[in-house]
Amino acid sequence: MKRRAVITLLGGAATWPLVARAQRVEMRRLGVLFVVTEESAAPWLAGVRAGLQSFGWVEGTTLHIDLRFGGGNSERVKRYADELLAMKPDVMLVQGVVGAAALQQTRTSTPVVFAQVQDPIGGGFVKSLSRPEGNLTGFTDFEYSIAGKWLQLLHEAAPNARRVLMVINPDNRARWDGYFKVIDELASSLGIRPLRAGVHDAAEIERAIAAFASEPNGALMVLPDATTTAHARLIVDLAARHRLPAIYANLAIARQGGLLAYSSSVIEQYRGAAAYVDRLLRGAKVSDLPVHASERFELVINLKTAKALGLTFPQTMLVAADEVIE
């Protein structure tokens, strides 16, 4: 190589760091707090990541994601909320009522996007669905009135059930009262005696279901919260062991062996949440992002589980189902 060419090349090399600095993209930070286990949250997290990627965010290059999984433990969720906020995220994404409450209690000003929150106004997370105030907005999956639909579907699937055990963590009183007000009003007209199981962990779930199953003609309604979601596999196994028909508020549980489920698409909520995260990272304000309510609900029926329980679904239910697992 000629000496002049070498000098030119070296001279150009001196400018390389400047060019690299000019092209460097600012790394943004997202904190993600799931109330359930990492295994339970895996498909939802995949939806978030796919959504963010579709908006041009590259994890590790333009976006850093800090993850925490509470495993159904509310105290752990609160601790993780503090840990994530200490990392100075630009935006937080949280799951459920427990997650949203943990962030709200920190009094942070960081923008927060929630998903899977029932009754965000009644829960005190927002004052208006159309124009949230404060720093929280997100996606709500259903109102408490849907509990009536769950009870009706369970009655159609298991018409001989005269006792139904409602399984849910009792700590959120607004949610507890909201669901049971609807259930209590409808149950008598269906000839059903509603019973309540307030559970916090696997041991309490096992004891409650075993005690309930000691009498005949029973069925389960597994209401949605972090505890029932974190222990969904256990509940499905217990329902099979005690031969109890059960309805769930998570479509994935019916695909994993639950008898039937009726709900909105949780993955769609998290894809929507990814869109809100994208807009906030690009400068949008929380007040400009209305709380979005699910509009489409799906019914999933598991015929294999029905056969094991000796149940036959009415043809009308099979026709109405969005998915039938054989």
N, C-alpha and C positions, 0 to 999 in steps of 0.2 A: 504494500500500500504506500502511495506517495506521502511525503511528510505533510504537504498542504491538506490532504484528505484526512490524515490523522488529527491534525489540529482542528479542522472543521468538526470532525466527529466528537472530539473531546469538548469543544466549545458548546456543541449542542447538548451533550450530556449534562453540562452544568445547569441547563434549564429544566431537566427532567423533574426534580423535586417540586419546582414551581408549578409545572403542568399537572403533576399528580395532585398537589394541594388544591389546585383550581378545580379539578374534576371530582374531588372527594365529596360524597353526599353525606349530609348530616344524618347520623344514626338517631332514630326516634325510639322511644321505649314504651312498651305495653305491658302492664301487669294483668295477669289472668288468674282469677280465683274461682276454682270449682269447689263446691261444697261436698261433692261425692268423691269416690275413689278415682284414681287415674284410669283404671280399667273401665268404669262406668262412663267416664267423661270422654273416652278416646274418640268415639265417632263425632261428638260435638266439637271437640278440639280440632279434628280433621276438617270439619266444616268451616271453622273460623280461619284456619290456615289457608284453606283453598280460596276462601273469599278474599282474604287480604292479598294473596298472590295474584288474584284476578284484577285487583286494583293497582298492581304494580309494585307492591311491597315485597322486598326480598329479605327473608329472615337471615340475620347475620351480616347483612350488608347495609340495608336501609332501615331495618327494624330489628330490635332486640326484644324477645318475649320472655318475661319472667313468669314461671308457672308455680302454682301451689294447689294441692288437692287436700280438702279437709277430711275426707273419709267419713262424712256424716257426723263429725264431732264439732259442735257449735263453738266450744272453747278454742279448739284448734283453728277454726275458721277465723275467729277474732284475732288470734295471734298472727296468723298468716296475713291478715289484712294490714296489720301494723308493719310486718316485715316488708311487704310489697310496697307500701307507701314510702318506707324509708329508702327505697331504691330510686325514688324520684321519677316515677313513670309520667309520661305525657298524658296517658289515658289508662283507665282501669276498665276491665271487663269482668263482671261477676255473675255467678249463677244463683238464681233463686232468692227467696225471701231472706233466708239466713245470711247469704252473701251480701245482699243489698243492705240489710240491717247492720252488718259488721262494718261496711264502708261508711254508712251514714253516721254511725256512732263515733267514728274517728274525727268527725267534723272536718274532713279534708275538703279542699277546694278543687282537687283534681277531678276532671270530668269522668263520670262513671256511666258505663253502659251496662244495663242488666238484661238478663234473659230468664225465662221461666218464673216470672213473678206474677202471682195471682193478686188481683185487686191492689194495684200500686197506689191508688188514691186512699183506699181504706187502710192500707199499711203505712201511710204517711210518707211515702217516698216521693210523690209528686202531688201538686195541688191541682194540676190540670193535665189531661192526656194530650190535648192539642198543643199546648204550649207550656212545657214543664218549667218550673222555676228551680233555682238552686243548681246543683251539679249532677243530678241523676236523670237519666232517661233510658228507654230501652224497649223491651218486648214482653208483653203479657200474653200468657197462653190461654187462660180462660177465667170466667167469672165463677163465683160459687154456685150459681144456678146449674152448672153442668153436673153437679152431684146428683140432681134428679134424673138426668139422662143415664148416668152410670147405674143408678138403682133400677131404672126401667129395663135397661139392657140385661142386667144380671137376672132380673125377674123373668124375662123372656127366655134366657138361656137355661135357667134352673128354676122352673115354676114351682117345684116342690119345696124350695127353701123357704122356711118360715122365720128363720133367724139370720140376720146378716151382721157380721162383725166389721166395723169400720176401723181400719188400722192407720194410725197417723201419730206423729210426734205432737204432744199436747202443749208444747211450750209457747207456740204462737197462738195466743188466745183469739185474735181476730179471725185467723184462718179456721181454727177449731170451731168457733161459734158460727162462722159463715157457712161452712159445709153442713154442719149438723142441723142448723135451722131449716135448710132445704130438705134434708133427708128426713127429719122428724115429721115435717108437714106431709110428705108424700107416702111414707112407709105404711101408715095405717090403711090408706086406701088400697094398697097392694096386699094387705094381709101379712105384712112383714114386721117383725119386732127388731128395731135397730139397737145394736149394742156397740159400745165404744171401747177401743183398746188404745190407750195412750202409751206409746213405746219410745224408748230412747236408744236401745241397742239390741244386739242379737239375742241376748239372754231373755230380755223382756218380750221380744217378739215370739220366741219359742214357747215361753210360759203362757202367753196370752192365747196363742192359737191352739196349743194343746188343751188348755182348759175349756176353750170354746168348743172344740171338737169332741169333747166328752159327751155332749148331747147331740141328738140327731137333727136332720133337716137344717143344716147350717150352710152358709156361704160367706165369702170374704169380699169386702170392697177395700182395695188398697189405695188409699188417698195419697196424693202426690206431696212429698216433701223430701228433704235430704236423707232422713233416716230410712224411709221405705225404699228410696232409690238405691242407697248404698247397700241395702240388704235384700235387694230384689231377688237374687238367686236363692237365698235362704227361704224367702217367702214362697217362691214357686215350688221349691222342694217340700216345704211343710204342707202346702196345699195338696200336693200329690200324695204325700204320706198319709194325710188325714182324710183324703178324698173329699176335699172341699172345693166346689166351684168358686172361681175368683175372677174379678174384673180389675183391671189396672188402668192407670192414667198415663202409661208410657207404652207406646206402640212396640218398642223393641222387646218388652217383656213377654208379649204374646208370641213373638217370634222365637223366644228362648224357652218356651214351654208353658207360659201362662195361658189360661183358657181363652180370654178375650181382652181386648184393650180398645179404648176409645179416647182419642186425643188429637191435638194438632201436631204437626211435624216439628219436633224439637230441633232437628238439624236445620230446617228452614229458618227457625228463629236465630240460630247462631250465624247462619250466613247473612241474615239481615243485620245482626249485631256487628259483623265484620264491616258491613257497609257504613254503619254509624261510626265505628272506630276510625275508618278511613277518612270520613268527613271531618271528624274532630281533629285528627292529626293534621289535616290540611287547613285548619283554621275555623271551622264551623263552631257555632255556639250551641250549648246544650238546649237552650230555649228555642232554637230553630229546628230541633229534631223531635217531633211529636212521639209520644208513646204509641207503639204500633200493636194493635190487638190482632190475634190470629183470626182468620176468617174461614179457613177450611179445616174440617175435622175428618178423621179417618177411623174406620172400624176394622180391626184385625181379629180374625177368628182362627183358633187353632183346633182343627178337627181331630188331630191325633190325641190331644189332651182330652177333648170331649169324649172320645171313644174309651179312653182309659177310665173316665169317670162314669161311663154308662149314660151319657147325655146325647140327645139328638137336637141339633139346632133347628128351629122353624125355618122353612124355606124362605120366608120373607126376610129373615135376618141374613141368610146366606146370599140372597140376591142383593141386599143393601150393603154388604160388606165390601170394603175396598180391597181386602186381601184375605184369602182363605188358605190356611196352611194345612196341607194334607200329608 
